[in-house]
Amino acid sequence: DEYHANQKRIRVECQRIRKMNMILLSKSGQPQALQQFEEKQTRYLKQCTTYLQQCWQHIRDCVAGMFRHFQGHPKEVQNEWKCIVEQLNVNIENALKYCIKTSLLEFSRSINGEQLHKHHHRANNSGSSKKNSGVVVDDDEVGVTRNLLPLFKVSMVLDASTSKIVFTPSIVELTQMVSTVSRCLLESSKQIARIEIGLCDATTMRSSIFEVVSKEEEIIKMFVSIMEGISSVSTEIGKLI
């Protein structure tokens, strides 16, 4: 019937959210300029956010259809509806958490390397610090790679006026870009509101879905791993000076 058909559609949409990958990494093996990477990721994330909003709207439409079967019934039935909606919001939260966590995990692995990510430290890689990097430094074929598919291209130029090596873009710019991409990925969940159809006591006191997702421990760990990884890359590049 219509009620169960809507339930099935909601499960499908939650699965679509869960399976979505919101980080776009080049499969060609060629490192990209920072601006190129950021522009591509910004466009891709915009597409993902639109898709996310479409999934949410489909869910909301299904919930509206389901509510017709509960509308106008006694309090006990309304309480049952409240439980259904609360569980639905939890399911949406969990789908978003998984989507964002796996997207950040892929970004982290591309920076840290598979094995480094698994162990979450680099102490075991002493003596091979010039391998497995998400950054390639271009200077007469001098390369620093910690991953088979490096992400970013950084040029090393000797400043004749100061006799110092200058990186273009700078390490600060590299770090800021990685931080911005990671943060924007997380903030895409701001576009998803709680479903409150048919709730008489729809409260504004509850945390938003974004607030819940951003406090998820595993997601915080992914952020830490990404920033630690780019910090390590910066240190290794500094050794070239």
N, C-alpha and C positions, 0 to 999 in steps of 0.2 A: 504494500500500500504506500501512500504518499509519505507517511511518517517514517517508515523504515527506509524508503528510498532516499529521503533527506539525510537520515543517519549515515547511510552508506556514502553519500556524496561528501559529507563532512569528513569522514575518515579518509577518503581519497584526497581531499584538499589538504588535510593535515600531513599526509604522507608526501604530498608534493612540496610542501614547505620544508619538511624534514630532509628531503633528498636534494634540495637546491644547494648549489655550490656558488658562493658569492665572491670568490677570488678568481681572477683571470690570470693564469700564468702561461707564458709562451712555451709551446712544445717544440719549437724549432731548435732550441739549444743556443740561440743567439742572444747575448745580453742586450738589454734595452737601455736607452738614455732615460734618466729619471723622469723627465717631463713626459716622454712618450709613455712610460709605464703608468704614471699617475693619470694621464689623460684617458688612456684605455680603461684603467680600472674605474675611473669616475663614470665613464659612459656605461660600462658593464654593470656597475652597482646601481645605476639609475634604472637600467632594464630589469635588474633583479628586484628592485624595490617596487616597480610597477607590477611585476608578476606577483609579488608578495601581497600587494594591495588587492589584486584581482582574486587571489585565493581567499583572502579575508572576506571580500565582498560576497563571494559565492557561499562561504560558510554562513555569513550573516543572513543571506537570503533563505538558506535552508532552515536556519533557526527560526526565522519569521514564519516559515511554512509549518514548522513543527509546533510553534506556540499556539496556533489555531486550535489544536486538539486539547489544549489546557485552559484556554481563555474562558473566563466566566464560571469556572468550576470552584468547588469549596476550597477552603484554606489548605486542607491536607494535600489536595492535588497541586495547589500553587507551591507548597513546600517541596513537593517532588520535582516540580519544574525548576525551582531554585537550585536544587542539587544537580540537576542535569546541566544547567548553565554553568555552574561553578566547576563541574568536572570538565566541561568543554573548554573553559578558559585555561584550566591546567593543561589540557592536551595541546592547546595552541602554544602555551608557554614552553612546554617540553619540545615541541616540534621546532620552535625558533631557537631554543637553547642548542639543540643538536645541530641544526643548520649552521649557526654562527660558530659553534665550537669546532666543527669539522672544517669549516672554511678557514678559520684562524690556524687550525692545526696544519693544514696544507701550506699556508703561508709560512708558518714557523719551520716546517720541514724544508721548504725551499731555501730558507736562510741558514738554518742550522745543520742541515743534512740529516738523513734518515737515522743513522746510528747515533749521531750526537743528540738528536732529539730524544731517542729512546733512553739514553743514559742521563740526559738533561745536565750534562757538564762536559767539559772538554779536557779535563786533567789527563785522561787516558790517551790523548792524542798529541802529547808532547813529542817533538821530533818530526811531526808531520803537520805543522801549523799552517803550511801553505797549500793544504788540500782541503777540499770540501767547503768552499765558500760561496755565498750567494752573490758575491761581487767580483767583477773582473776589472783589474787595473790595466789600462793600456799604456805601455811605455816601451817601444821597441820589443814587442813580443813578451814583455814581462807580465806574467799572469799570476793571479792569486785566486784559486778556485777551491771552494769547499763543497761544491755540488756539481754533478755532471751537467746540470742545466742552470748556469749562472743567470741571475736576474738583472743586475744593474751594471752599466758600463761607466767607469770613472776614469777620466784622463789625468795623467801625471805630467805636469809642465814645470820646467825649471824657470823660475822668475829671474831674469838676467839682472834686474836692478837690486835684488836682495840676495841672489844666489841661493834661494830656498825653493824647495819643491812645493808646488801648489796643486791641490786636487780640484778638479772641476767635474761635477759639482762638489761642493765641500762636504766633509763628513757630517757637519751639522745639518746641511740640507738633506742629505741622505737619511739621517736619523729622523728628522722632522717629517719627511715624506712617508716613511714606514709607519710612524706613529699615526699620522693623519689617515692613511689608508685603513689601518686597523680600527681606529676609532670610528670612522665613517661606516665601516662594515657593521659594527655593533649598533650604531645609532640608527641604522635602517629599521630596527625593531620599534622605533618611536612611531612609525607609521601604522602600527597595529594596536588598536584599542581593545579593551575588554568588551565582550559581548554582554549586553545588559537588557536585552529584549525581554519584556514581561516581568522584570524585577521591580517591585514597588519600592524597595529600599535600596535601589542602586546607589552605592556609596561612593563618594569622592575621596574617602579616607584610605581606601585600599591602594597599595602600591601599583603603579602602572606596570604593564608587561615589560616595558623597557627597563624599569627599575629592578624588577625581579631577575631578568635575564642578565643585566650588567653586574649583579651581585653573585652570579653563579660561580662557584669556586673553580671549576674546570676552565671556564672562560677567562677568569683572572689569571690562571696559570699560563694559558696560551699567550696572553698579553705579555706577561713577564718573560716567557721563553723567547718571544719575538724580539723584545727590546734588549734582552741579554745577548741574543744572537747578533744583532746589529752592532751592539757595543763591542763584542768580541771581534767582529769584522773590522771595525774602526781601529782597534788596537793593533791588529795584524797589518793593516795598511800602514799605520804609523811606523811600523818597523822597517818599512821600505825607505823611509826618509834618511 
